[in-house]
Amino acid sequence: MRVAVITVSDRCARGEMEDATGPELRKRLEGLGAEVVETALVPDEEEQIREALIRASDELGADVAFTCGGTGLGPRDVTPEATDAVLERRAPGIAEAIRHGSLAKTPNAMLSRGVSGVRGRTLIINLPGSPRGARECLEIVWPVLGHALEMMAGRGHER
């Protein structure tokens, strides 16, 4: 599985804070056997988030692109809007499962506006910005990713 990890953070992009989430997610994904084809760091700017997602999908051909951050209620949290702008089809069950599974850990999970869906042959999934939250949410979705990719490729529907 070829994966891109895109951290969305104004403070990290300005160098005011180190990105802990992107490297943590990369390490976990590689431990699960994924090939991380790119890690990127962008500010909370819709255009730059869209460009990073389009690059991951259209240029790099990632099977899955994870964003980390920018999914809350803050005025600069625009990752869901940027993601929606590049999606061809939504996959709301993934975002619902993330919120549902995360609620067992923290009531703040209900404040997440993360979305997920498909662009071309790439599944795009918004994750939280904290290393712990991103890791926990990855654990929620990881078991279905292989089947999701099979379905996207037109397989997995045989009866």
Backbone as JSON Lines, residues from 0, in Angstrom:
{"i":0,"aa":"M","n":[0.84,-1.18,0.0],"ca":[0.0,0.0,0.0],"c":[0.89,1.24,0.0]}
{"i":1,"aa":"R","n":[0.66,2.1,-0.98],"ca":[1.42,3.35,-1.1],"c":[0.64,4.47,-0.41]}
{"i":2,"aa":"V","n":[1.29,5.16,0.53],"ca":[0.6,6.12,1.37],"c":[1.31,7.46,1.38]}
{"i":3,"aa":"A","n":[0.52,8.53,1.39],"ca":[1.04,9.89,1.59],"c":[0.51,10.41,2.92]}
{"i":4,"aa":"V","n":[1.34,11.16,3.63],"ca":[0.97,11.76,4.91],"c":[1.15,13.26,4.79]}
{"i":5,"aa":"I","n":[0.07,14.0,4.99],"ca":[0.11,15.46,4.86],"c":[-0.28,16.08,6.2]}
{"i":6,"aa":"T","n":[0.67,16.75,6.84],"ca":[0.4,17.45,8.09],"c":[-0.07,18.86,7.75]}
{"i":7,"aa":"V","n":[-1.18,19.26,8.37],"ca":[-1.74,20.59,8.17],"c":[-1.61,21.36,9.47]}
{"i":8,"aa":"S","n":[-0.73,22.36,9.5],"ca":[-0.49,23.13,10.71],"c":[0.2,24.44,10.38]}
{"i":9,"aa":"D","n":[-0.42,25.54,10.77],"ca":[0.21,26.85,10.59],"c":[1.51,26.93,11.38]}
{"i":10,"aa":"R","n":[1.46,26.55,12.65],"ca":[2.63,26.69,13.52],"c":[3.8,25.83,13.05]}
{"i":11,"aa":"C","n":[3.53,24.62,12.64],"ca":[4.61,23.76,12.14],"c":[5.16,24.3,10.83]}
{"i":12,"aa":"A","n":[4.27,24.76,9.95],"ca":[4.7,25.29,8.65],"c":[5.58,26.53,8.82]}
{"i":13,"aa":"R","n":[5.31,27.32,9.87],"ca":[6.12,28.52,10.14],"c":[7.39,28.2,10.92]}
{"i":14,"aa":"G","n":[7.56,26.95,11.35],"ca":[8.74,26.57,12.1],"c":[8.66,26.91,13.57]}
{"i":15,"aa":"E","n":[7.48,27.27,14.06],"ca":[7.31,27.62,15.46],"c":[7.15,26.39,16.35]}
{"i":16,"aa":"M","n":[6.82,25.27,15.72],"ca":[6.59,24.03,16.44],"c":[7.03,22.88,15.56]}
{"i":17,"aa":"E","n":[7.58,21.86,16.15],"ca":[8.0,20.69,15.37],"c":[6.8,19.81,15.07]}
{"i":18,"aa":"D","n":[6.75,19.28,13.87],"ca":[5.69,18.36,13.49],"c":[5.98,17.0,14.12]}
{"i":19,"aa":"A","n":[5.19,16.64,15.1],"ca":[5.35,15.33,15.74],"c":[4.4,14.31,15.12]}
{"i":20,"aa":"T","n":[3.29,14.78,14.56],"ca":[2.26,13.86,14.07],"c":[2.67,13.17,12.77]}
{"i":21,"aa":"G","n":[3.15,13.91,11.8],"ca":[3.56,13.31,10.53],"c":[4.59,12.21,10.72]}
{"i":22,"aa":"P","n":[5.69,12.47,11.43],"ca":[6.68,11.43,11.66],"c":[6.14,10.23,12.45]}
{"i":23,"aa":"E","n":[5.28,10.49,13.43],"ca":[4.67,9.41,14.21],"c":[3.81,8.53,13.31]}
{"i":24,"aa":"L","n":[3.01,9.16,12.47],"ca":[2.14,8.4,11.57],"c":[2.97,7.62,10.55]}
{"i":25,"aa":"R","n":[4.02,8.25,10.03],"ca":[4.89,7.56,9.08],"c":[5.49,6.3,9.71]}
{"i":26,"aa":"K","n":[6.01,6.45,10.92],"ca":[6.62,5.32,11.62],"c":[5.6,4.19,11.81]}
{"i":27,"aa":"R","n":[4.41,4.55,12.22],"ca":[3.37,3.53,12.44],"c":[2.97,2.85,11.13]}
{"i":28,"aa":"L","n":[2.8,3.64,10.08],"ca":[2.42,3.07,8.78],"c":[3.49,2.13,8.25]}
{"i":29,"aa":"E","n":[4.74,2.53,8.35],"ca":[5.83,1.67,7.89],"c":[5.89,0.39,8.72]}
{"i":30,"aa":"G","n":[5.59,0.5,10.01],"ca":[5.54,-0.68,10.87],"c":[4.43,-1.64,10.47]}
{"i":31,"aa":"L","n":[3.4,-1.11,9.85],"ca":[2.28,-1.93,9.37],"c":[2.53,-2.47,7.96]}
{"i":32,"aa":"G","n":[3.66,-2.08,7.36],"ca":[4.01,-2.58,6.03],"c":[3.68,-1.66,4.88]}
{"i":33,"aa":"A","n":[3.22,-0.46,5.16],"ca":[2.9,0.5,4.1],"c":[4.18,1.17,3.59]}
{"i":34,"aa":"E","n":[4.14,1.56,2.33],"ca":[5.23,2.34,1.74],"c":[4.79,3.81,1.76]}
{"i":35,"aa":"V","n":[5.48,4.62,2.55],"ca":[5.14,6.04,2.61],"c":[5.87,6.74,1.47]}
{"i":36,"aa":"V","n":[5.1,7.18,0.46],"ca":[5.68,7.76,-0.74],"c":[5.95,9.25,-0.59]}
{"i":37,"aa":"E","n":[5.31,9.87,0.41],"ca":[5.57,11.29,0.65],"c":[5.03,11.7,2.0]}
{"i":38,"aa":"T","n":[5.79,12.58,2.63],"ca":[5.27,13.32,3.79],"c":[5.37,14.78,3.4]}
{"i":39,"aa":"A","n":[4.34,15.53,3.74],"ca":[4.3,16.95,3.4],"c":[3.8,17.73,4.61]}
{"i":40,"aa":"L","n":[4.17,18.97,4.65],"ca":[3.75,19.87,5.72],"c":[3.24,21.14,5.06]}
{"i":41,"aa":"V","n":[1.97,21.48,5.31],"ca":[1.37,22.67,4.71],"c":[0.65,23.46,5.79]}
{"i":42,"aa":"P","n":[0.53,24.78,5.6],"ca":[-0.24,25.58,6.55],"c":[-1.75,25.36,6.36]}
{"i":43,"aa":"D","n":[-2.52,25.88,7.28],"ca":[-3.98,25.78,7.21],"c":[-4.51,26.74,6.14]}
{"i":44,"aa":"E","n":[-4.19,26.45,4.92],"ca":[-4.64,27.23,3.77],"c":[-5.28,26.27,2.78]}
{"i":45,"aa":"E","n":[-6.55,26.52,2.45],"ca":[-7.29,25.59,1.59],"c":[-6.55,25.27,0.3]}
{"i":46,"aa":"E","n":[-6.03,26.28,-0.37],"ca":[-5.38,26.05,-1.66],"c":[-4.17,25.12,-1.51]}
{"i":47,"aa":"Q","n":[-3.36,25.33,-0.49],"ca":[-2.18,24.49,-0.31],"c":[-2.55,23.06,0.1]}
{"i":48,"aa":"I","n":[-3.61,22.92,0.88],"ca":[-4.08,21.58,1.24],"c":[-4.58,20.87,0.0]}
{"i":49,"aa":"R","n":[-5.38,21.56,-0.79],"ca":[-5.89,20.97,-2.04],"c":[-4.74,20.55,-2.95]}
{"i":50,"aa":"E","n":[-3.75,21.41,-3.12],"ca":[-2.61,21.09,-3.97],"c":[-1.86,19.86,-3.47]}
{"i":51,"aa":"A","n":[-1.69,19.74,-2.15],"ca":[-0.99,18.58,-1.6],"c":[-1.78,17.29,-1.83]}
{"i":52,"aa":"L","n":[-3.11,17.37,-1.71],"ca":[-3.95,16.2,-1.94],"c":[-3.96,15.81,-3.42]}
{"i":53,"aa":"I","n":[-4.02,16.79,-4.3],"ca":[-3.99,16.51,-5.74],"c":[-2.66,15.89,-6.12]}
{"i":54,"aa":"R","n":[-1.58,16.4,-5.57],"ca":[-0.25,15.83,-5.85],"c":[-0.19,14.37,-5.38]}
{"i":55,"aa":"A","n":[-0.66,14.11,-4.17],"ca":[-0.62,12.74,-3.64],"c":[-1.42,11.79,-4.52]}
{"i":56,"aa":"S","n":[-2.55,12.25,-5.0],"ca":[-3.43,11.41,-5.81],"c":[-2.99,11.35,-7.27]}
{"i":57,"aa":"D","n":[-2.95,12.49,-7.91],"ca":[-2.77,12.54,-9.36],"c":[-1.32,12.36,-9.8]}
{"i":58,"aa":"E","n":[-0.38,12.86,-9.04],"ca":[1.03,12.78,-9.44],"c":[1.75,11.58,-8.83]}
{"i":59,"aa":"L","n":[1.55,11.35,-7.54],"ca":[2.28,10.28,-6.87],"c":[1.54,8.94,-6.93]}
{"i":60,"aa":"G","n":[0.25,8.98,-7.2],"ca":[-0.52,7.74,-7.27],"c":[-0.61,7.01,-5.95]}
{"i":61,"aa":"A","n":[-0.69,7.75,-4.84],"ca":[-0.84,7.12,-3.53],"c":[-2.16,6.35,-3.48]}
{"i":62,"aa":"D","n":[-2.14,5.21,-2.84],"ca":[-3.38,4.47,-2.62],"c":[-4.23,5.16,-1.57]}
{"i":63,"aa":"V","n":[-3.55,5.67,-0.54],"ca":[-4.23,6.37,0.55],"c":[-3.45,7.64,0.85]}
{"i":64,"aa":"A","n":[-4.18,8.73,1.06],"ca":[-3.57,9.99,1.51],"c":[-4.23,10.37,2.84]}
{"i":65,"aa":"F","n":[-3.41,10.45,3.88],"ca":[-3.9,10.87,5.19],"c":[-3.53,12.32,5.41]}
{"i":66,"aa":"T","n":[-4.48,13.12,5.87],"ca":[-4.16,14.44,6.37],"c":[-4.18,14.35,7.88]}
{"i":67,"aa":"C","n":[-3.36,15.16,8.53],"ca":[-3.32,15.23,9.99],"c":[-3.5,16.68,10.38]}
{"i":68,"aa":"G","n":[-4.61,17.0,11.03],"ca":[-4.82,18.35,11.53],"c":[-5.81,19.15,10.71]}
{"i":69,"aa":"G","n":[-6.28,20.23,11.34],"ca":[-7.17,21.17,10.67],"c":[-8.6,20.71,10.55]}
{"i":70,"aa":"T","n":[-9.03,19.79,11.42],"ca":[-10.38,19.24,11.3],"c":[-11.33,19.71,12.4]}
{"i":71,"aa":"G","n":[-10.88,20.6,13.26],"ca":[-11.7,21.03,14.4],"c":[-12.6,22.21,14.06]}
{"i":72,"aa":"L","n":[-12.98,22.93,15.09],"ca":[-13.91,24.05,14.94],"c":[-13.22,25.41,14.89]}
{"i":73,"aa":"G","n":[-11.91,25.42,14.92],"ca":[-11.17,26.68,14.88],"c":[-11.37,27.42,13.57]}
{"i":74,"aa":"P","n":[-11.21,28.72,13.59],"ca":[-11.42,29.5,12.37],"c":[-10.45,29.16,11.24]}
{"i":75,"aa":"R","n":[-9.27,28.6,11.56],"ca":[-8.29,28.24,10.53],"c":[-8.37,26.76,10.15]}
{"i":76,"aa":"D","n":[-9.26,26.01,10.77],"ca":[-9.41,24.58,10.49],"c":[-10.23,24.39,9.22]}
{"i":77,"aa":"V","n":[-9.54,24.23,8.1],"ca":[-10.21,24.16,6.79],"c":[-9.89,22.88,6.02]}
{"i":78,"aa":"T","n":[-9.29,21.91,6.7],"ca":[-8.95,20.67,6.01],"c":[-10.17,19.97,5.41]}
{"i":79,"aa":"P","n":[-11.3,19.87,6.12],"ca":[-12.47,19.22,5.51],"c":[-12.96,19.93,4.25]}
{"i":80,"aa":"E","n":[-12.95,21.23,4.25],"ca":[-13.39,21.98,3.07],"c":[-12.44,21.77,1.9]}
{"i":81,"aa":"A","n":[-11.14,21.79,2.18],"ca":[-10.15,21.56,1.12],"c":[-10.28,20.14,0.58]}
{"i":82,"aa":"T","n":[-10.51,19.19,1.47],"ca":[-10.65,17.79,1.05],"c":[-11.89,17.63,0.19]}
{"i":83,"aa":"D","n":[-13.02,18.16,0.66],"ca":[-14.26,18.08,-0.11],"c":[-14.08,18.62,-1.53]}
{"i":84,"aa":"A","n":[-13.29,19.66,-1.66],"ca":[-13.1,20.3,-2.97],"c":[-12.4,19.39,-3.97]}
{"i":85,"aa":"V","n":[-11.62,18.41,-3.5],"ca":[-10.89,17.55,-4.43],"c":[-11.5,16.15,-4.55]}
{"i":86,"aa":"L","n":[-12.44,15.82,-3.68],"ca":[-13.04,14.48,-3.73],"c":[-13.98,14.32,-4.92]}
{"i":87,"aa":"E","n":[-13.98,13.13,-5.47],"ca":[-14.94,12.78,-6.52],"c":[-16.14,12.05,-5.91]}
{"i":88,"aa":"R","n":[-15.88,11.28,-4.86],"ca":[-16.94,10.57,-4.14],"c":[-16.61,10.56,-2.66]}
{"i":89,"aa":"R","n":[-17.61,10.79,-1.82],"ca":[-17.41,10.76,-0.37],"c":[-17.51,9.34,0.15]}
{"i":90,"aa":"A","n":[-16.85,9.08,1.25],"ca":[-16.94,7.81,1.97],"c":[-17.24,8.15,3.43]}
{"i":91,"aa":"P","n":[-18.47,8.56,3.7],"ca":[-18.79,9.07,5.05],"c":[-18.66,8.05,6.15]}
{"i":92,"aa":"G","n":[-18.79,6.76,5.83],"ca":[-18.68,5.75,6.87],"c":[-17.33,5.73,7.55]}
{"i":93,"aa":"I","n":[-16.28,6.08,6.81],"ca":[-14.94,6.09,7.39],"c":[-14.84,7.19,8.44]}
{"i":94,"aa":"A","n":[-15.27,8.39,8.09],"ca":[-15.22,9.51,9.05],"c":[-16.14,9.24,10.24]}
{"i":95,"aa":"E","n":[-17.29,8.62,9.98],"ca":[-18.21,8.28,11.06],"c":[-17.57,7.27,12.01]}
{"i":96,"aa":"A","n":[-16.9,6.27,11.46],"ca":[-16.24,5.25,12.28],"c":[-15.12,5.87,13.12]}
{"i":97,"aa":"I","n":[-14.38,6.8,12.53],"ca":[-13.33,7.48,13.27],"c":[-13.92,8.23,14.46]}
{"i":98,"aa":"R","n":[-14.98,9.0,14.21],"ca":[-15.6,9.76,15.3],"c":[-16.16,8.81,16.36]}
{"i":99,"aa":"H","n":[-16.85,7.77,15.91],"ca":[-17.46,6.82,16.85],"c":[-16.4,6.14,17.71]}
{"i":100,"aa":"G","n":[-15.35,5.62,17.07],"ca":[-14.29,4.94,17.8],"c":[-13.54,5.88,18.73]}
{"i":101,"aa":"S","n":[-13.38,7.11,18.31],"ca":[-12.65,8.08,19.12],"c":[-13.45,8.54,20.33]}
{"i":102,"aa":"L","n":[-14.76,8.5,20.22],"ca":[-15.6,8.9,21.35],"c":[-15.38,8.02,22.57]}
{"i":103,"aa":"A","n":[-14.95,6.8,22.37],"ca":[-14.64,5.91,23.5],"c":[-13.44,6.42,24.28]}
{"i":104,"aa":"K","n":[-12.61,7.24,23.64],"ca":[-11.4,7.77,24.28],"c":[-11.59,9.19,24.82]}
{"i":105,"aa":"T","n":[-12.36,10.02,24.08],"ca":[-12.54,11.41,24.47],"c":[-13.84,11.98,23.92]}
{"i":106,"aa":"P","n":[-14.57,12.73,24.74],"ca":[-15.79,13.36,24.22],"c":[-15.5,14.43,23.17]}
{"i":107,"aa":"N","n":[-14.26,14.91,23.12],"ca":[-13.89,15.92,22.13],"c":[-13.97,15.39,20.7]}
{"i":108,"aa":"A","n":[-14.04,14.07,20.54],"ca":[-14.12,13.49,19.2],"c":[-15.34,13.99,18.44]}
{"i":109,"aa":"M","n":[-16.4,14.34,19.16],"ca":[-17.6,14.81,18.47],"c":[-17.4,16.19,17.84]}
{"i":110,"aa":"L","n":[-16.3,16.84,18.14],"ca":[-16.01,18.15,17.55],"c":[-15.26,18.04,16.23]}
{"i":111,"aa":"S","n":[-14.86,16.83,15.86],"ca":[-14.13,16.62,14.61],"c":[-15.06,16.79,13.41]}
{"i":112,"aa":"R","n":[-14.56,17.48,12.4],"ca":[-15.33,17.66,11.16],"c":[-14.66,16.91,10.02]}
{"i":113,"aa":"G","n":[-13.75,16.0,10.33],"ca":[-13.01,15.27,9.31],"c":[-13.92,14.54,8.33]}
{"i":114,"aa":"V","n":[-13.45,14.46,7.09],"ca":[-14.18,13.78,6.03],"c":[-13.26,12.75,5.37]}
{"i":115,"aa":"S","n":[-13.84,11.94,4.52],"ca":[-13.04,10.98,3.76],"c":[-13.76,10.69,2.46]}
{"i":116,"aa":"G","n":[-12.98,10.24,1.49],"ca":[-13.56,9.92,0.19],"c":[-12.5,9.55,-0.82]}
{"i":117,"aa":"V","n":[-12.93,9.51,-2.07],"ca":[-12.09,9.01,-3.15],"c":[-11.83,10.1,-4.19]}
{"i":118,"aa":"R","n":[-10.58,10.17,-4.6],"ca":[-10.18,10.97,-5.76],"c":[-9.4,10.04,-6.67]}
{"i":119,"aa":"G","n":[-9.92,9.79,-7.84],"ca":[-9.24,8.86,-8.74],"c":[-9.12,7.5,-8.09]}
{"i":120,"aa":"R","n":[-7.86,7.06,-7.9],"ca":[-7.61,5.76,-7.27],"c":[-7.06,5.94,-5.86]}
{"i":121,"aa":"T","n":[-7.25,7.13,-5.28],"ca":[-6.71,7.43,-3.96],"c":[-7.84,7.63,-2.95]}
{"i":122,"aa":"L","n":[-7.73,6.94,-1.83],"ca":[-8.63,7.13,-0.72],"c":[-8.03,8.2,0.18]}
{"i":123,"aa":"I","n":[-8.78,9.25,0.45],"ca":[-8.3,10.37,1.26],"c":[-9.04,10.34,2.6]}
{"i":124,"aa":"I","n":[-8.27,10.41,3.69],"ca":[-8.84,10.32,5.03],"c":[-8.25,11.43,5.9]}
{"i":125,"aa":"N","n":[-9.13,12.24,6.5],"ca":[-8.7,13.27,7.44],"c":[-8.55,12.66,8.82]}
{"i":126,"aa":"L","n":[-7.39,12.88,9.44],"ca":[-7.12,12.44,10.8],"c":[-6.89,13.65,11.69]}
{"i":127,"aa":"P","n":[-6.98,13.48,13.01],"ca":[-6.7,14.6,13.91],"c":[-5.23,15.02,13.86]}
{"i":128,"aa":"G","n":[-4.95,16.16,14.44],"ca":[-3.6,16.71,14.38],"c":[-2.66,16.22,15.46]}
{"i":129,"aa":"S","n":[-3.17,15.66,16.54],"ca":[-2.28,15.2,17.61],"c":[-1.7,13.83,17.26]}
{"i":130,"aa":"P","n":[-0.46,13.57,17.67],"ca":[0.13,12.25,17.38],"c":[-0.72,11.1,17.92]}
{"i":131,"aa":"R","n":[-1.18,11.23,19.14],"ca":[-1.99,10.17,19.74],"c":[-3.3,10.0,19.0]}
{"i":132,"aa":"G","n":[-3.99,11.11,18.72],"ca":[-5.27,11.02,18.01],"c":[-5.11,10.42,16.62]}
{"i":133,"aa":"A","n":[-4.08,10.84,15.9],"ca":[-3.85,10.3,14.55],"c":[-3.56,8.81,14.6]}
{"i":134,"aa":"R","n":[-2.73,8.41,15.56],"ca":[-2.38,6.99,15.71],"c":[-3.61,6.16,16.05]}
{"i":135,"aa":"E","n":[-4.42,6.64,17.0],"ca":[-5.63,5.91,17.4],"c":[-6.62,5.81,16.25]}
{"i":136,"aa":"C","n":[-6.76,6.86,15.48],"ca":[-7.69,6.84,14.35],"c":[-7.19,5.95,13.22]}
{"i":137,"aa":"L","n":[-5.88,5.91,13.02],"ca":[-5.31,4.98,12.05],"c":[-5.66,3.55,12.43]}
{"i":138,"aa":"E","n":[-5.58,3.23,13.71],"ca":[-5.9,1.89,14.17],"c":[-7.37,1.55,13.88]}
{"i":139,"aa":"I","n":[-8.24,2.54,13.9],"ca":[-9.65,2.31,13.61],"c":[-9.86,1.95,12.14]}
{"i":140,"aa":"V","n":[-9.19,2.67,11.24],"ca":[-9.44,2.47,9.8],"c":[-8.55,1.41,9.16]}
{"i":141,"aa":"W","n":[-7.41,1.12,9.74],"ca":[-6.45,0.22,9.1],"c":[-7.07,-1.12,8.69]}
{"i":142,"aa":"P","n":[-7.89,-1.76,9.53],"ca":[-8.41,-3.08,9.16],"c":[-9.25,-3.11,7.88]}
{"i":143,"aa":"V","n":[-9.8,-2.0,7.44],"ca":[-10.66,-2.01,6.25],"c":[-9.98,-1.44,5.01]}
{"i":144,"aa":"L","n":[-8.78,-0.9,5.15],"ca":[-8.15,-0.23,4.01],"c":[-7.88,-1.17,2.84]}
{"i":145,"aa":"G","n":[-7.4,-2.36,3.11],"ca":[-7.13,-3.3,2.02],"c":[-8.39,-3.6,1.22]}
{"i":146,"aa":"H","n":[-9.49,-3.86,1.92],"ca":[-10.75,-4.15,1.24],"c":[-11.25,-2.91,0.49]}
{"i":147,"aa":"A","n":[-11.1,-1.75,1.1],"ca":[-11.53,-0.52,0.44],"c":[-10.79,-0.33,-0.89]}
{"i":148,"aa":"L","n":[-9.49,-0.57,-0.88],"ca":[-8.7,-0.41,-2.1],"c":[-9.09,-1.44,-3.15]}
{"i":149,"aa":"E","n":[-9.4,-2.65,-2.72],"ca":[-9.87,-3.68,-3.65],"c":[-11.18,-3.24,-4.3]}
{"i":150,"aa":"M","n":[-12.09,-2.71,-3.49],"ca":[-13.37,-2.24,-4.02],"c":[-13.16,-1.09,-5.01]}
{"i":151,"aa":"M","n":[-12.26,-0.17,-4.67],"ca":[-11.99,0.97,-5.55],"c":[-11.42,0.51,-6.9]}
{"i":152,"aa":"A","n":[-10.71,-0.64,-6.88],"ca":[-10.12,-1.17,-8.1],"c":[-11.11,-2.03,-8.87]}
{"i":153,"aa":"G","n":[-12.34,-2.14,-8.36],"ca":[-13.35,-2.92,-9.05],"c":[-13.36,-4.38,-8.67]}
{"i":154,"aa":"R","n":[-12.6,-4.72,-7.64],"ca":[-12.59,-6.1,-7.15],"c":[-13.25,-6.09,-5.78]}
{"i":155,"aa":"G","n":[-13.47,-7.29,-5.24],"ca":[-14.02,-7.39,-3.9],"c":[-15.53,-7.44,-3.88]}
{"i":156,"aa":"H","n":[-16.16,-7.43,-5.05],"ca":[-17.63,-7.5,-5.1],"c":[-18.11,-8.88,-5.54]}
{"i":157,"aa":"E","n":[-17.17,-9.79,-5.79],"ca":[-17.56,-11.1,-6.28],"c":[-18.34,-11.83,-5.19]}
{"i":158,"aa":"R","n":[-19.35,-12.6,-5.65],"ca":[-20.16,-13.38,-4.7],"c":[-20.09,-14.81,-5.08]}
